[in-house]
Structures are given as structure tokens and as C-alpha cells.
Amino acid sequence: MKTTFQHMFPGINISSIKLESMNRVVLLNYNAEKDCIEFRHYYIKLNQVGVTKSIKQIITNKVENLSKYKDIADFVLSKGDAESDKEDAPETQVEVVKQVESDIIKRKVSALSRSAVRLIEIGPRLDMQLIKVESDLFKGEVIYNRYVTKSARDLLLMEKQRQKKIQQKAQRKKQQELNVQKKKLREETIKKAKEDQKKRTEEELQWYKEETG
């Protein structure tokens, strides 16, 4: 099952992937007690470390009404210490490279900042159980069935029946190919006969014109 789920998603190169380009993450966990695969879907949110709520509001242009403050410093200090430093453990913090506009050289440059990674669940929540496994799509041998247990004799009988169906299908396909070839040969024979008849008719007409002047 592990390989199956891995092939459902595109591969990523950890050494070259840009964290800012990753928006969502899927978590798959096997619950041994329930005997099921738990599927969880999260949105990735990056919070800059060491920034207070007030500074974050200024950066994101979401400043509240400042009329009740005498100075901008009162607004900044009113929100307390940096929330990221308190809530986010060091192991959840990563360094993110961002492209910012430089006023000095008038072009974008790379800037390194430290951010805390937070996962916000957006759903859906799924609990999946493996029901049936076949060696081929809708026609292969049943390798596993959650609700049906077969004895060795039953499995041998099922395999014989499956092989018989495969042989019958191959025979039908062969017969169909022979029928197509016969039809094609018959059509070619009829076409050739018509062409020969047309040629003889043209030759007789030409002979008649020559004899009658």
C-alpha cells in the first residue's frame, strides 16, 4: 500500500524544492487498532518568527483604528511579545528564501528569513480500509479479499477457471481475426472481378469501334 500511495502523488526533490511553492500536504497514517488508513489534508502556513502581532498588522496592512493611541509605539507595545517565539518550537522553524525588491540596486534580490511552519486542516477526513487486491485490473487473480477466505482447493479451482476464460478469450480473438481476413479477401476478390469486367467491356467497345469504323 505504501508504494501505491507514493505513486498517486508527483515526486519532489527535497534539496531543490522551494518551500514557498508548497501550499498543501497530505498525511497518511495506518491505525492498527481500527485496521484502516487515515487520510488528512492540511494547508501549509508560514509565520515569520520574532514578529509581534502589531508589527504583523503593519506589514500586512491590516492596522486597526489608531486614534486611541498617542504614539505608534503605544500600538506596537500594546500587543505584547512576539507570538511566534512563544507558540512555535525551534524544530518547527525553517529558513525561507524570498525574492524582495531592493531600493539600492533596483532589482529583486534573495533575502533569508526564518518562519514557523503551521498546518491548518482543510479536509476531507477519510478512513480507508483495504477490501480487495487483484493481480490485474478487473481480470486478474484475487490476491486478497477482506471478507472472503478461500481454501487452497478453492484457489486452485478459481485459477483453473480463470485460465480457461483466458484461453476462450484468446480463441475468440483469433477467430475474429480470421473472419476479418476472410472478409477482406472476399472484398478484394469482388473488387478485382469488377475491374476485370470493366476492362473487358472497354476492350469490346474499342474493338467494335475499330470494326465499324
Phi, psi and chi 1 to 4 in degrees:
 res  aa     phi    psi   chi1   chi2   chi3   chi4
   1 MET       -  -34.5  -74.3 -167.6  -66.5      -
   2 LYS   -57.7  -46.8  177.9 -179.6  177.3 -178.8
   3 THR   -65.0  -38.7  -56.1      -      -      -
   4 THR   -60.3  -47.8  -58.6      -      -      -
   5 PHE   -66.6  -36.8  -77.2  118.5      -      -
   6 GLN   -62.3  -37.9  -74.8  178.1  -21.2      -
   7 HIS   -77.5   -8.0  -70.4  169.0      -      -
   8 MET   -78.4  -17.8  -69.8  173.9   60.3      -
   9 PHE  -122.5  148.3  -58.0   95.1      -      -
  10 PRO   -66.3  146.2   23.7  -33.3      -      -
  11 GLY   -73.5  153.2      -      -      -      -
  12 ILE  -128.6  149.7   59.3  173.9      -      -
  13 ASN   -99.5  108.7 -170.4  -21.4      -      -
  14 ILE   -60.1  -34.5  -59.9  -61.7      -      -
  15 SER   -75.9  -20.3   59.7      -      -      -
  16 SER  -118.8  -10.3   60.7      -      -      -
  17 ILE   -68.3  141.1 -170.8   69.9      -      -
  18 LYS   -94.0  125.2  -67.2 -178.0  179.6  179.3
  19 LEU   -61.4  -34.8 -174.7   59.0      -      -
  20 GLU   -68.0  -18.1   58.6 -175.9    2.8      -
  21 SER   -87.0   -6.2   66.8      -      -      -
  22 MET   -96.5  120.6  -58.1  176.9   66.6      -
  23 ASN  -108.4  -30.8  -61.9  -40.5      -      -
  24 ARG  -136.6  160.4  -63.0  177.9  -62.9  166.0
  25 VAL  -143.3  144.8   62.6      -      -      -
  26 VAL  -112.6  133.7  167.3      -      -      -
  27 LEU  -113.2  124.9  173.7   64.5      -      -
  28 LEU  -117.6  123.7  -65.9  165.2      -      -
  29 ASN  -133.4  134.1  175.4   62.1      -      -
  30 TYR   -88.5  120.1  175.0   67.8      -      -
  31 ASN   -96.0  106.7 -170.1  -39.2      -      -
  32 ALA   -67.5  -33.1      -      -      -      -
  33 GLU   -67.5  -43.0  -65.6 -178.6   -0.2      -
  34 LYS   -89.3  -11.2  -63.1 -178.7  179.1  179.5
  35 ASP    54.8   53.2 -171.0   23.9      -      -
  36 CYS  -146.9  163.0   68.3      -      -      -
  37 ILE   -98.7  122.6  -57.0  -65.8      -      -
  38 GLU   -93.2  125.0  -62.5  173.4  -23.3      -
  39 PHE  -107.7  123.2  177.0   98.7      -      -
  40 ARG  -130.8  143.9  -58.8  -66.6 -177.5  -94.7
  41 HIS  -125.1  126.0 -173.1 -159.7      -      -
  42 TYR  -127.8  150.6  -62.0   91.5      -      -
  43 TYR   -97.8  134.0  167.5   71.9      -      -
  44 ILE   -89.6  123.9  -59.3  175.2      -      -
  45 LYS  -121.6  133.2 -178.2  179.8 -180.0 -178.7
  46 LEU  -107.3  124.8  -64.0  178.2      -      -
  47 ASN  -113.1  126.7  -74.3  -19.7      -      -
  48 GLN   -66.3  131.9 -168.1  169.2   -7.3      -
  49 VAL   -79.9  142.2  175.6      -      -      -
  50 GLY    81.7   18.2      -      -      -      -
  51 VAL  -116.0  127.8  178.7      -      -      -
  52 THR   -76.6  167.9   61.8      -      -      -
  53 LYS   -61.7  -39.2  -67.2 -178.6  179.3  178.7
  54 SER   -66.5  -44.5   55.0      -      -      -
  55 ILE   -65.0  -37.9  -63.3  -61.7      -      -
  56 LYS   -63.3  -37.4 -172.5  177.9  -65.0 -177.5
  57 GLN   -65.5  -37.2  -70.5  179.0    3.0      -
  58 ILE   -68.3  -42.2  -65.0  173.3      -      -
  59 ILE   -63.9  -42.2  -65.7  174.0      -      -
  60 THR   -88.3    5.3   56.9      -      -      -
  61 ASN    61.2   40.1 -162.0   22.1      -      -
  62 LYS  -122.9   46.5  -64.6 -179.8 -179.3  178.7
  63 VAL   -77.8  136.5 -177.5      -      -      -
  64 GLU   -78.1 -176.6   61.0 -175.2   49.1      -
  65 ASN   -64.7  119.5 -173.6    2.3      -      -
  66 LEU   -95.8    8.0  -60.7  177.6      -      -
  67 SER   -66.1  -23.4   59.9      -      -      -
  68 LYS   -85.1   -3.0   60.1 -178.1  178.8  179.7
  69 TYR  -106.0  140.0  -60.2  101.5      -      -
  70 LYS   -78.4  -29.6  -65.8 -178.2  178.6  179.6
  71 ASP  -144.5  154.3 -171.3   88.0      -      -
  72 ILE   -61.5  -28.7 -172.6   65.0      -      -
  73 ALA   -64.2  -34.2      -      -      -      -
  74 ASP   -63.3  -38.8  -63.7  -25.9      -      -
  75 PHE   -66.5  -43.6  167.6   72.0      -      -
  76 VAL   -64.5  -44.0  173.1      -      -      -
  77 LEU   -76.5  -17.9  -64.2  176.2      -      -
  78 SER   -72.4  -19.0   65.7      -      -      -
  79 LYS   -90.5   -2.9  -60.7  -64.6 -177.7  178.6
  80 GLY    85.6 -165.4      -      -      -      -
  81 ASP   -76.0  175.8  -62.1  -28.7      -      -
  82 ALA   -64.8  122.2      -      -      -      -
  83 GLU   -69.0  -32.2   57.8  173.3  -16.6      -
  84 SER   -65.7  -38.4  -63.4      -      -      -
  85 ASP   -63.5  -28.3  -67.9  -16.8      -      -
  86 LYS   -86.2  -42.0  -67.1 -179.0  178.3  179.5
  87 GLU   -90.7  -28.2  -60.9  176.9    6.8      -
  88 ASP  -102.9  123.3  -60.3  -50.5      -      -
  89 ALA   -72.2  155.4      -      -      -      -
  90 PRO   -57.3  -34.1  -24.9   34.1      -      -
  91 GLU   -70.6  -14.1   56.8  -92.0   19.4      -
  92 THR   -93.9    1.1   65.8      -      -      -
  93 GLN   -98.0  139.6  -60.2  176.0   10.0      -
  94 VAL  -134.0  159.2  -65.2      -      -      -
  95 GLU   -94.8  128.0  -68.3 -177.2  -16.0      -
  96 VAL  -117.7  130.5 -178.7      -      -      -
  97 VAL   -93.4  122.3  178.4      -      -      -
  98 LYS  -121.1  151.0  -65.1 -176.7  178.2 -179.4
  99 GLN   -93.9  118.0  -63.8  -66.7  -36.3      -
 100 VAL  -122.8  154.7  -64.0      -      -      -
 101 GLU   -82.5  128.1 -166.4   72.6   29.2      -
 102 SER   -97.8  128.3  174.4      -      -      -
 103 ASP   -77.2  -17.4  -65.0  -27.5      -      -
 104 ILE   -83.5  -51.4  -59.6  175.4      -      -
 105 ILE  -101.3    2.6   58.5  177.7      -      -
 106 LYS    58.0   41.0  -57.4  -59.0  180.0 -177.3
 107 ARG  -157.4  169.1   65.3 -179.1  177.7   86.8
 108 LYS   -77.7  138.6  -71.4 -173.6  176.3 -177.9
 109 VAL  -129.7  162.0  -64.6      -      -      -
 110 SER   -84.1  130.5  -62.4      -      -      -
 111 ALA  -124.5  136.7      -      -      -      -
 112 LEU   -99.3  125.6 -170.8   64.7      -      -
 113 SER  -132.6  157.5   63.7      -      -      -
 114 ARG  -106.6  127.2 -166.5  161.7 -171.7   82.3
 115 SER  -131.0  154.8  -61.0      -      -      -
 116 ALA  -100.1  134.3      -      -      -      -
 117 VAL   -90.6  125.3  179.2      -      -      -
 118 ARG  -124.3  140.7  -65.7 -177.1 -177.6  178.2
 119 LEU  -108.2  125.6  -59.9 -179.6      -      -
 120 ILE  -112.4  117.2  -58.1  173.3      -      -
 121 GLU   -70.0  129.5 -172.5  171.4   -1.7      -
 122 ILE  -119.5   -4.2   56.8  178.2      -      -
 123 GLY    78.7  174.9      -      -      -      -
 124 PRO   -82.2  162.2   32.5  -35.8      -      -
 125 ARG   -97.3  125.0  -79.1 -166.0  171.3 -166.4
 126 LEU  -129.1  138.2  -59.5  176.0      -      -
 127 ASP  -116.7  113.1  -69.7  -17.5      -      -
 128 MET  -113.5  143.0  -58.1  175.3  -71.0      -
 129 GLN  -122.3  142.4  -72.2 -176.3  -32.2      -
 130 LEU   -77.5  120.2 -177.1   63.3      -      -
 131 ILE  -101.5  -47.3  -57.2  -61.0      -      -
 132 LYS  -150.1  142.2 -171.9  177.3 -178.9 -179.7
 133 VAL  -129.0  128.9  179.8      -      -      -
 134 GLU  -120.6  152.0  -67.2 -176.7   -4.0      -
 135 SER   -75.3  -16.2   59.4      -      -      -
 136 ASP  -149.6  161.0 -158.4   -6.8      -      -
 137 LEU   -71.5  111.2 -174.5   61.6      -      -
 138 PHE    62.1    6.8  -61.9  124.0      -      -
 139 LYS  -144.6   -1.1   58.9 -177.0  178.9 -179.2
 140 GLY   -91.6  179.0      -      -      -      -
 141 GLU   -71.7  138.6  177.5 -172.9   -1.9      -
 142 VAL   -76.5  112.0  177.7      -      -      -
 143 ILE   -85.0  -35.8  -59.0  174.7      -      -
 144 TYR  -147.6  137.5  169.2   80.6      -      -
 145 ASN  -138.1  124.8 -167.3  -49.0      -      -
 146 ARG   -66.2  -34.2 -175.3  179.9 -176.5   85.8
 147 TYR  -106.7   -9.5  -58.0  110.5      -      -
 148 VAL  -123.4  126.8  179.0      -      -      -
 149 THR  -113.7  123.3  -57.6      -      -      -
 150 LYS  -106.5  143.6  -62.6  -71.8 -175.1  179.0
 151 SER   -79.3  171.0   64.1      -      -      -
 152 ALA   -62.9  -36.5      -      -      -      -
 153 ARG   -66.0  -42.7 -177.5  179.6  178.1 -178.2
 154 ASP   -63.6  -40.9  -67.0  -24.7      -      -
 155 LEU   -64.1  -39.6  -67.1  173.8      -      -
 156 LEU   -65.1  -41.2 -178.0   59.8      -      -
 157 LEU   -65.6  -41.9 -179.6   60.2      -      -
 158 MET   -63.9  -37.6  -71.1  174.3   59.6      -
 159 GLU   -66.9  -39.7  178.6   60.8   20.5      -
 160 LYS   -63.0  -44.0  -71.8 -178.0  177.5  179.3
 161 GLN   -63.3  -39.3  -67.0  175.3  -12.4      -
 162 ARG   -65.6  -42.2 -169.0  176.1   71.3   87.2
 163 GLN   -65.3  -36.2  -68.0  -64.2  -25.8      -
 164 LYS   -64.4  -42.1 -176.1  178.3  179.5 -179.5
 165 LYS   -63.5  -38.6  -70.9 -178.7  179.1  179.5
 166 ILE   -63.5  -42.6  -67.4  174.9      -      -
 167 GLN   -65.3  -42.2  -68.0  176.0   -0.4      -
 168 GLN   -63.6  -39.0  -69.1  174.5  -13.6      -
 169 LYS   -65.5  -40.6 -176.4  177.1 -179.7 -179.5
 170 ALA   -65.1  -39.0      -      -      -      -
 171 GLN   -65.4  -42.3  -69.7  175.1   -3.8      -
 172 ARG   -62.9  -40.8  -71.2 -165.4  -60.2  -91.8
 173 LYS   -64.1  -41.4 -175.6  177.0  179.6 -179.7
 174 LYS   -63.8  -42.6 -174.2  177.1  179.8 -179.9
 175 GLN   -64.0  -39.4 -174.5   61.3   43.6      -
 176 GLN   -62.9  -41.4  -71.1  173.4   -5.2      -
 177 GLU   -63.8  -40.4  -68.3  175.1   -9.1      -
 178 LEU   -63.5  -41.3  -70.6  173.5      -      -
 179 ASN   -63.2  -39.7  -66.9  -21.8      -      -
 180 VAL   -64.6  -42.3  170.4      -      -      -
 181 GLN   -64.3  -41.6  -69.1  176.8    0.8      -
 182 LYS   -62.8  -42.6  -71.2  179.9  179.9  179.0
 183 LYS   -64.3  -41.8 -177.4  179.4  178.2 -179.1
 184 LYS   -64.8  -42.0 -174.1  176.6 -179.9 -179.0
 185 LEU   -65.1  -40.1 -178.9   60.3      -      -
 186 ARG   -64.8  -41.4 -176.1  168.5   60.9 -108.3
 187 GLU   -65.4  -40.4  -70.0  175.2   -9.8      -
 188 GLU   -65.1  -38.5  -70.0  177.1   -8.7      -
 189 THR   -63.5  -45.8  -57.1      -      -      -
 190 ILE   -63.3  -41.0  -65.3  173.3      -      -
 191 LYS   -63.4  -42.6 -178.3  179.1  179.3 -178.6
 192 LYS   -66.0  -38.5 -171.3  175.1 -174.7  -56.0
 193 ALA   -63.5  -40.7      -      -      -      -
 194 LYS   -65.1  -40.9  -70.6 -178.7  177.8 -179.8
 195 GLU   -65.0  -41.2  -69.9  175.7   -9.3      -
 196 ASP   -64.3  -41.0  -67.6  -18.0      -      -
 197 GLN   -63.3  -41.4 -179.8   64.3   33.1      -
 198 LYS   -64.8  -40.1 -178.1  179.0  178.8 -178.3
 199 LYS   -65.2  -42.2 -174.7  177.2  179.9 -179.7
 200 ARG   -64.3  -39.6  -75.2 -165.6  -60.1  -92.0
 201 THR   -63.4  -42.0  -57.0      -      -      -
 202 GLU   -64.4  -39.2  -69.0  174.9   -9.5      -
 203 GLU   -65.2  -39.9  -69.8  175.4  -10.4      -
 204 GLU   -66.2  -39.4  -69.8  174.6   -3.4      -
 205 LEU   -64.7  -41.4  -72.5  172.8      -      -
 206 GLN   -64.5  -41.7 -177.1   65.0   27.1      -
 207 TRP   -63.6  -40.6  175.9   82.4      -      -
 208 TYR   -63.9  -40.7  178.7   76.5      -      -
 209 LYS   -64.7  -42.0  -72.3  180.0 -179.7  179.0
 210 GLU   -65.9  -36.7  -68.0  176.4   -5.6      -
 211 GLU   -75.2  -36.7  -70.6  -65.0  -36.0      -
 212 THR   -89.4   -8.3   57.3      -      -      -
 213 GLY    72.5      -      -      -      -      -
